[in-house]
Amino acid sequence: MQNAIDDEIDLRLYVERIWRGRYVIAAVTLGAALLAFLVSRLLLPRVYEASVLLVVQPQETQASPENAPAVQVVALTPAGYKEIVASDPFQALVREGMVRENRANLVGFSLEARVVAQSNLLELKAEGPDALSAARVANYAASLLRDEVVRVNRASVQSTLQQLAEQRDHAKQAMDEAVARLQAFSERGAAVQELQSERDSKLQLIAQYQTRLSDLEISLATQRAGLEELRKQLAAQPAVIKLDRVLSPEGAALAQAARSLDLQRAEPLVNLQDEQLNPVHVTLASEVSIREASVVQLSTERDQVKEALARLSDDVKKLTGELVALQAQQRELEWQVESARRSYETASQQYQLQQSVLAGRTGDSALTVVRPAVPPAAPSRPRVLLNTVVAAFLGLMASVFGVFVVDWLREPAPAAAPGAARGVPSVGQ
């Protein structure tokens, strides 16, 4: 309860102090407001602001052929145009143009762009020392911005068309070189035909040798079988046969006498049996020799045929490898010619299509003026009313503070409590 009373007493004291200094507070507040009003009206330079409102039209995306270079169109969004306006080169272009045409007072000139939130609107603001100059600068900047975008887009289109033309010429040169290589290779067609004929003739020889080898194998098998049979027959026949003689009566007597003599001798004097070669054995031996010679001859010829077949096979493999390499080279050259021809046709189509599609972009601009700038009726700065109100508020705060400070300085110091000097505590302590 006592705290509430003390607070009420303190607040009443504050109000009383303000009321006592009301004349000072009013004078200071009015003086600050008057001073701000006079300074704003008489001393501060007047600045006029004019603005142009533009709409950024979204550009349609044209379908480009595959591998076609993209056209770089600048500032497709309001933010991009804002960056262009804020750049030093664009500011310098505006100044140079206005000075050259002597259309505006550029003292204190400034230009800025503002993007309207959640829209495709762009606002160009120009500030100048007079209303007419501000309007002229804003309109000229808008026109220059549109012209600059058109110029950059035109240069971009020309660059794109030049790139397409270079691609087309490069594809044409590549196609001519590929055709020349194929023609040079075609002149070697006689050599290819010779290799083909030589390989075919060797293949025919291989077929003949294979037929001959098959016949030799059959004949050799037959001869060997016959030889084995003859050898068996030869082994069964004795090489020598013994024949007894048939004698006459005189000869028989002599033979009997001889035999009687032989009984007394260690060796017989006369051999009455004749030995001679077996004619069958001789015939078979002759046929065996003939068959062996024939087998040897057939084996030799078979080996020769095999060697010839091996040589021919190696030659055919070598010729086949050369023909395959030449055919692969020919196919590669033909593919290069076809690929170069397709590339040239594609590049030509791209150039013609882009030339027709991009030609319309050189004179177009994505900016459209919605509201041109007009000379403002009143300056945008200084803001006299705002400056006066702010000065009056500051003067009011300063005067109230000053009243409290002066009142505090004039207020006497509180008297010391009785007995404080003797160390006697006062009542309530």
C-alpha positions in Angstrom: 0.0 0.0 0.0 2.8 2.4 0.9 4.6 1.5 -2.4 1.5 2.4 -4.3 1.2 5.8 -2.5 4.9 6.5 -3.2 4.5 5.7 -6.9 1.5 8.0 -7.1 3.4 10.7 -5.4 6.4 10.3 -7.8 4.2 10.4 -10.9 2.5 13.5 -9.7 5.8 15.1 -9.1 6.9 14.3 -12.7 3.7 15.8 -14.1 4.1 18.8 -12.0 7.7 19.3 -13.2 6.6 19.0 -16.9 3.7 21.4 -16.2 6.1 23.9 -14.7 8.3 23.7 -17.7 5.5 23.7 -20.3 6.5 27.0 -21.8 10.1 25.9 -22.3 9.0 22.6 -23.7 6.6 24.2 -26.1 9.1 26.8 -27.2 11.9 24.2 -27.9 9.5 21.9 -29.7 8.1 24.7 -31.9 11.6 26.0 -32.5 12.9 22.7 -33.6 9.9 22.2 -35.9 10.2 25.7 -37.3 14.0 25.2 -37.8 13.5 21.9 -39.6 10.7 23.4 -41.8 12.8 26.4 -42.8 15.9 24.3 -43.5 13.9 21.8 -45.6 12.2 24.5 -47.6 15.0 27.0 -48.0 18.4 25.3 -47.6 18.1 21.6 -48.7 18.2 21.1 -52.5 15.0 19.9 -54.1 15.1 16.5 -55.8 12.5 15.4 -58.3 11.8 11.8 -59.0 10.2 10.3 -62.2 9.6 6.7 -62.9 8.9 4.5 -65.9 7.0 1.3 -65.5 8.0 -1.5 -67.9 6.7 -5.1 -68.2 9.1 -7.9 -69.0 7.5 -10.2 -71.5 8.6 -13.8 -71.3 10.2 -15.0 -74.5 9.0 -18.2 -76.1 11.6 -21.0 -76.3 12.2 -22.1 -79.8 13.0 -25.7 -80.3 16.5 -26.0 -81.7 18.0 -29.0 -83.6 20.3 -31.3 -81.7 23.8 -30.0 -81.2 22.8 -26.4 -82.3 24.5 -23.7 -80.3 22.2 -21.9 -77.9 21.4 -18.2 -78.4 22.3 -16.2 -75.4 19.5 -13.6 -74.9 20.3 -11.3 -72.0 18.1 -10.3 -69.1 15.1 -12.6 -69.5 13.9 -11.7 -66.0 13.3 -8.4 -64.2 16.2 -9.1 -61.9 18.5 -9.4 -65.0 17.4 -6.0 -66.3 17.9 -4.5 -62.8 21.5 -5.7 -62.9 22.0 -4.1 -66.3 20.6 -0.7 -65.1 22.8 -0.8 -62.0 26.0 -1.5 -64.0 28.5 1.3 -64.6 28.6 0.9 -68.4 24.8 1.4 -68.7 24.9 4.4 -66.3 27.7 5.9 -68.4 25.7 5.3 -71.6 22.8 7.2 -70.2 25.0 10.1 -69.1 26.7 10.2 -72.5 23.4 10.2 -74.4 21.8 12.9 -72.3 24.9 15.1 -72.5 25.2 14.6 -76.3 21.5 15.5 -76.8 21.7 18.3 -74.1 18.3 17.3 -72.9 18.6 17.2 -69.1 20.5 18.7 -66.2 22.7 15.9 -64.9 23.8 17.6 -61.7 22.9 15.3 -58.9 21.6 12.7 -61.4 20.9 9.2 -60.2 19.2 6.2 -61.8 18.0 2.9 -60.3 15.7 0.0 -61.1 13.2 -1.7 -58.8 11.5 -5.0 -59.4 7.9 -5.0 -58.3 7.4 -7.9 -56.0 5.7 -11.0 -57.3 5.4 -9.7 -60.8 7.2 -9.2 -64.1 7.1 -5.4 -63.7 10.3 -3.3 -63.7 10.3 0.3 -62.5 13.1 2.7 -63.5 13.5 5.7 -61.2 15.4 8.8 -62.2 16.2 11.6 -59.8 17.3 15.0 -60.8 17.4 18.7 -59.7 14.2 19.5 -61.7 11.1 17.7 -62.7 11.6 17.8 -66.5 15.2 16.5 -66.3 14.0 13.6 -64.1 11.3 12.6 -66.6 13.6 12.9 -69.6 16.3 10.8 -67.9 13.8 8.0 -67.0 12.3 7.9 -70.5 15.7 7.9 -72.1 17.0 5.2 -69.8 14.0 3.0 -70.7 14.5 3.5 -74.4 18.2 2.9 -74.1 17.6 -0.3 -72.1 15.3 -1.6 -74.8 17.8 -0.7 -77.6 20.7 -2.2 -75.7 18.9 -5.5 -75.3 18.0 -5.5 -79.0 21.7 -4.8 -79.8 23.0 -7.5 -77.6 20.4 -10.0 -78.9 21.3 -9.1 -82.5 25.0 -9.7 -81.8 24.2 -13.0 -80.1 22.1 -14.1 -83.1 24.9 -13.1 -85.5 27.4 -15.0 -83.4 25.1 -18.1 -83.4 24.6 -17.9 -87.1 28.4 -17.6 -87.6 29.0 -20.7 -85.4 26.4 -22.6 -87.5 28.0 -21.5 -90.7 31.5 -22.6 -89.4 30.0 -26.0 -88.4 28.4 -26.4 -91.8 31.7 -25.5 -93.6 33.7 -27.8 -91.4 31.2 -30.6 -92.1 31.5 -29.9 -95.8 35.3 -30.0 -95.7 35.2 -33.3 -93.7 32.8 -34.8 -96.3 35.0 -33.8 -99.2 38.1 -35.3 -97.5 36.2 -38.6 -96.8 35.0 -38.8 -100.4 38.6 -38.1 -101.6 39.9 -40.9 -99.4 37.3 -43.3 -100.7 38.0 -42.5 -104.3 41.7 -43.0 -103.7 41.0 -46.4 -102.2 38.7 -47.3 -105.1 41.6 -46.8 -107.4 43.2 -49.8 -105.7 40.2 -52.0 -106.8 42.4 -53.8 -109.4 44.7 -55.0 -106.6 41.8 -56.2 -104.6 40.4 -58.1 -107.6 43.9 -59.7 -108.1 44.0 -60.8 -104.5 40.5 -62.2 -104.8 41.3 -64.1 -108.0 44.6 -65.4 -106.5 42.8 -66.6 -103.4 40.1 -68.3 -105.5 42.6 -70.1 -107.7 44.5 -71.3 -104.6 41.2 -72.5 -103.1 40.6 -74.5 -106.3 44.0 -76.0 -106.1 43.4 -76.9 -102.5 40.2 -78.7 -103.5 42.1 -80.6 -106.2 44.9 -81.5 -103.9 42.4 -82.7 -101.3 40.7 -84.9 -103.9 44.1 -86.2 -104.9 45.1 -86.8 -101.3 41.9 -88.7 -100.7 42.6 -90.9 -103.8 46.2 -91.4 -102.6 45.1 -92.5 -99.2 42.7 -95.0 -100.7 45.3 -96.3 -103.1 47.9 -96.5 -100.4 45.6 -98.4 -98.1 44.8 -100.9 -101.0 48.4 -101.4 -101.9 49.4 -102.0 -98.3 46.7 -104.5 -97.8 47.8 -106.3 -101.0 51.4 -106.2 -99.9 50.5 -107.8 -96.6 48.7 -110.5 -98.4 51.6 -111.2 -100.8 54.0 -111.3 -97.9 51.9 -113.9 -96.3 51.8 -116.0 -99.5 55.6 -115.5 -100.0 56.3 -116.7 -96.4 54.2 -119.9 -97.2 56.3 -120.8 -100.3 59.9 -122.3 -100.0 62.5 -120.5 -101.9 64.2 -123.8 -103.2 62.7 -127.2 -104.2 64.5 -130.6 -104.7 63.7 -132.9 -107.7 64.8 -136.6 -108.2 66.2 -137.6 -111.7 64.6 -140.3 -113.8 67.6 -142.3 -115.3 67.8 -144.7 -118.4 68.9 -148.4 -117.8 72.5 -147.6 -118.4 72.2 -144.7 -116.2 70.5 -146.7 -113.5 73.3 -149.2 -113.5 75.8 -146.5 -113.2 73.7 -145.0 -110.4 73.6 -148.3 -108.6 77.3 -148.7 -108.8 77.7 -145.2 -107.6 75.5 -145.8 -104.7 77.5 -148.9 -103.8 80.6 -146.9 -103.9 79.1 -144.2 -101.8 78.5 -146.7 -99.1 82.2 -147.1 -98.8 83.0 -143.4 -99.1 82.4 -140.7 -96.7 81.0 -138.3 -99.4 78.8 -139.4 -102.2 80.3 -139.1 -105.6 77.2 -138.2 -107.5 74.0 -136.5 -106.2 71.1 -137.9 -107.9 68.7 -135.1 -106.6 68.5 -131.6 -108.3 67.7 -128.4 -106.3 66.2 -125.4 -108.1 64.4 -122.1 -107.2 60.7 -122.2 -106.5 59.1 -120.3 -109.4 56.1 -119.4 -107.3 58.3 -117.9 -104.6 60.2 -116.0 -107.3 57.0 -114.6 -108.7 55.6 -113.7 -105.3 58.9 -112.0 -104.4 58.8 -110.0 -107.6 55.2 -108.9 -106.9 56.1 -108.0 -103.3 59.0 -105.8 -104.6 56.7 -104.1 -107.0 54.1 -103.5 -104.4 56.7 -102.1 -101.9 58.0 -99.7 -104.6 54.4 -98.7 -105.3 53.7 -98.1 -101.6 56.8 -96.0 -101.3 55.9 -94.0 -104.3 52.4 -93.4 -103.1 53.6 -92.4 -99.6 56.1 -90.0 -101.2 53.4 -88.4 -103.4 51.0 -88.2 -100.4 53.6 -86.4 -98.3 54.2 -84.0 -101.2 50.5 -83.4 -101.6 50.2 -82.7 -97.8 53.1 -80.2 -98.0 51.5 -78.5 -101.0 48.2 -78.3 -99.1 49.9 -76.8 -96.1 51.6 -74.1 -98.3 48.4 -73.3 -100.1 46.5 -73.1 -96.8 49.0 -70.6 -95.5 48.8 -68.6 -98.7 45.0 -68.6 -98.5 45.0 -67.5 -94.9 47.4 -64.6 -95.7 45.4 -63.6 -98.7 42.2 -63.8 -96.7 43.7 -61.6 -94.0 44.7 -59.0 -96.5 41.3 -59.1 -98.2 39.5 -58.8 -94.8 41.7 -55.8 -93.9 41.0 -54.1 -97.3 37.3 -54.8 -97.0 37.2 -53.4 -93.5 39.1 -50.3 -94.6 36.7 -49.9 -97.5 33.7 -50.2 -95.1 35.3 -47.7 -92.7 35.8 -45.2 -95.5 32.3 -45.7 -96.8 31.0 -45.2 -93.2 33.1 -42.0 -92.9 31.7 -40.7 -96.1 28.1 -41.5 -95.0 28.6 -40.0 -91.6 30.2 -36.8 -93.0 27.4 -36.5 -95.5 24.8 -36.8 -92.7 26.7 -34.3 -90.6 26.8 -31.8 -93.5 23.1 -32.2 -94.2 22.3 -31.7 -90.5 24.5 -28.7 -90.3 22.9 -27.2 -93.4 19.4 -27.8 -92.0 20.4 -26.3 -88.7 21.8 -23.2 -90.4 18.7 -22.7 -92.5 16.3 -23.3 -89.7 18.2 -21.1 -87.2 18.5 -18.4 -89.8 14.8 -18.3 -90.3 14.0 -18.7 -86.6 16.6 -16.3 -85.2 16.1 -13.6 -87.8 12.9 -12.5 -86.1 14.7 -12.0 -82.8 17.0 -9.3 -83.9 14.4 -6.6 -83.8 12.4 -7.8 -80.8 12.7 -6.7 -77.2 11.3 -8.3 -74.1 10.5 -4.9 -72.6 7.3 -2.9 -73.1 6.7 0.5 -71.6 3.5 0.4 -69.6 3.6 3.9 -68.1 6.1 6.5 -69.3 7.6 9.0 -67.0 6.0 12.4 -66.6 7.4 15.5 -64.9 6.4 15.3 -61.2 4.3 18.1 -59.7 6.3 18.2 -56.4 9.7 17.2 -55.4 10.3 13.8 -53.8 12.9 15.3 -51.4 13.3 16.9 -49.0 10.2 15.7 -47.3 9.2 18.9 -45.4 6.4 17.4 -43.4 8.3 14.4 -42.3 11.4 16.4 -41.4 9.2 18.9 -39.4 7.4 16.1 -37.5 10.7 14.4 -36.7 12.3 17.6 -35.5 9.3 18.5 -33.4 9.4 15.0 -31.7 13.1 15.3 -31.1 12.7 18.8 -29.7 9.9 17.6 -27.4 12.1 14.8 -26.1 15.1 17.1 -25.6 13.1 19.8 -23.9 11.4 17.3 -21.4 14.8 15.8 -20.6 16.2 19.3 -20.1 13.4 20.3 -17.8 14.0 17.3 -15.6 17.7 17.9 -15.5 17.3 21.6 -14.6 14.7 20.8 -11.9 16.9 18.1 -10.5 19.8 20.5 -10.3 17.7 23.2 -8.6 16.2 20.8 -6.0 18.0 21.2 -2.6 19.8 18.3 -1.0 17.7 16.5 1.8 18.6 17.4 5.4 20.4 14.9 7.6 18.4 13.0 10.1 18.8 14.0 13.9 21.3 12.0 15.7 23.0 10.8 12.6 26.1 12.7 13.4 26.2 11.0 16.9 25.6 7.6 15.4 22.0 7.4 16.9 19.7 5.6 14.5 16.7 7.5 13.3 13.1 6.4 13.9 12.1 3.6 11.6 15.6 2.2 11.1 
